[in-house]
Amino acid sequence: MDDVTEEGGKIVRRPWLGAAMQNIDSEMAENLNLPSPRGVLVAEVTAGGPAARAGLETGDVIVVADGNLIDDTSALGFRIATKKIGSSIEIEALHKGQRKKLTLALEAAPETQPRDNFSVTDNIPLKGAAFANLSPALAEELNLEFSSEGVAATNVDDSSPASQLGLKRGDILRGVNGKTVGTTAQLRDILKTPSRVWRISIERNGQMLTTVVAR
């Protein structure tokens, strides 16, 4: 839904709502007392984000955007994509069976903390990878869930030890040698300790992957 694309080498930011949306299937429609599996379920809302400030809540169902019926997330995404950052969109949502009208401000995803970019150059399994602290803005650029937190790989050089390890852009580094990685500052400190065996844990698409490398 929230997106960053490149046009002519220039990054174009799409509006950010601060909410995760989900399509509604027949079973969900029945549980929500909806007449048909149409609309978009608000699955998660970021505190202080545009959706939260407008009054959207987890469990709401968006059914109309700027006067257009919304069948699914693609339809809502299209309506939002036609808007510019700094504008707004009028939506209608069902909340516990009651219809409410809201105005959402469309903003760029925020940098909630410094990225503190860090490239690994020492001769260790992570050499050739660059990392940064996650924020909604970076999560958007890497096509991660908007609420993702931690340290993510922003680049992995081809044929580097990190690439041979299987690390990919967008992977979230969760642990190194049994120590939790929450920030790039922590990662720097962890990598200062020499080791002959490296145990590296990453999160990719919601799954935890752990690799052990002896050097």
N, C-alpha and C positions, 0 to 999 in steps of 0.2 A: 504494500500500500504506500508506504513512505519510500522514496526512491531517490537515488543519485545517478544521473547518467552523464555521459560525456558527449558533447556535440562540438565537432571541430577541435578536439583536444581540450575543450573547456568544460569544467565540471558544472553541471546545472543542477541546482538543488530543488527538490520537490517539497511541497508543503508537508509539515510534520504535525500529526495530531496528538501524539503522546498517548496512543491507545492501540491495543492489538485487536484485530477484527477476525471474525470467523464465520464461514458459511454455515447455513442452517440446513440440516438434513431432516428427514421425515420424523425420526425419533425425537430429535431436539424440538421440532415444531410441536409435537404432541406434549412434551414435557413443559413447554413454554405456553401451552394453550393457544397456539397460533393456528389459524385456519388452514395454512399451507406453509411449506418450507421455503419461505421467501423472506428477504431482509438480511441484515447483517448483525450478528451477535457481537456485542462489546465484551471481549474475553478478559481484558486487563486494561487498567487505566493508570497512567503515571501521575502521582501526586504533583500538583502544581502545573501540569501540562495544559495545553489548550483544551483538550477534551474534558479534563477535570474541572477547569475553571468555567467551562460552559455549562456544566451540570450533568455531563454524561456519567453513568455509573456502570460498573461491571454488571452484566446481566441485561442491560438495555438492548433493545433491538431497533436498529436504524432502518426505517422503511421508506423515507423520502429524503432527497437531497436537492436543494434548489428547485423544488417543485416536480422533480422526476422520481418515479417509483424506483426503488432499489431492490433488485432481486438477489444480488450476491456481492462479494467483495470486489469483483472485477468492475461491476457497475459503479460501485462507490468510488473505487480507485480512479475510474475514468473521469468522474465528476470533479474529484479533487485535483487530478492532473491538469485540468483545463484552467485551474485557478493559479494565481500568482501569490508568492509569499508576501504577506502584508495585507492580503484581502481576507474575506471571510466566506463561509458557506452556511446556508440555512438548512437545518435538518429537522426531521420529525422522527421521534423515537418512541417506542412503547416501553413503559416502565411499569411492571406488574399489571399489565393490561390497560394502563392509562396512557393516552397519547400526550407527548409534550413536545413543544417547539423550542429549538435552541439555535444559537448563533455561535459557530466555532471560528475563532481567529486562526488563520493559517500562518504558521511560523516556520522558520528554519529550525532543524534539530539543533539543540544547544550543546555547547562544549561545557559540560558540567565540571570538568577538571582538566588540567593541562595534560596534553598527550605525552609529554616527556619521552619523545622518540629515543629508542635505544637500539643500535645495531650491534650484533655480536660479531666480534672480529677475532677473538681468541680461538685457538685450535681445539675446539670442543664440538660435540655433536650439533649444537645449535648455531655454529658458525655459518654466516651467510643469511641469517634471518634478521629482520627488523621488527621491533615490537613497540606498542604504544598503549597507554592507558585508555580503556574504553569509556565512551560517553555516548549519549544518543546520536550525536553527529557522526562519530566514527563507526558506531554500529550500523548506521544507515549506509555509510560508504562501503562497508564490508558485507552488506546484505545479511546482517545478523538481527536477531530479535532486538527491538528497540530498548528493552530493559536489560540487555546483556551487560555484565560487569566483569572487571578483571583486566587482564593483559592479553591483547590479541596480536597475532602476526600480521603485519601490514605489508610485508614483502618477503619473498624467499627466493634467493638467487638460484638460477638453474645450475645443476651439477654441484651445488655446495653441500657440505655435510648435512645441513638442515634439510635440504631437498631430498638427499639420500635417506634421511631419517623418515621421510614421508610427510614432513610438515608442509602445510598449505596456507596460503593467504586466507585469513579469516578464522584460522584455528585459535582457540582460546587456551593459553598456557595456564594450566591449573597447578602443576607441581613439578619441582625438580629435586631429585634425591630426597624425597620424603618431606620437603618443605613447601608450604603453600605459597603460591605466587599471586599476590593481590595487586601489586603495582610494579612499574618498571624499576623503581628504586629498590624494592625488595629483590627483584630479579638480578640487578647488578650485584647486590650483596651476596646472594646465593652463589653466583657464578665465580666469585672471588675465591671460593674454597676449591682447591684441586681435588680431582677424583679420578679413579681408574675405571669406575663403573658409574654410568649415568642412567638414572631412572627418570624418564620424562613422561608426564601425564598431560594430555590435552583434551579439550572438549570440542567435538565437531558434530554439528546438527543434533545437539542434545545428548550425544553419546560420549562416554569417557573412553579414551584410548591411552594405553600405557606401553611405552617401549623401553627396553633395557639395552644399553650399548656399553660394551667393554672396550677400553682403549689402552 
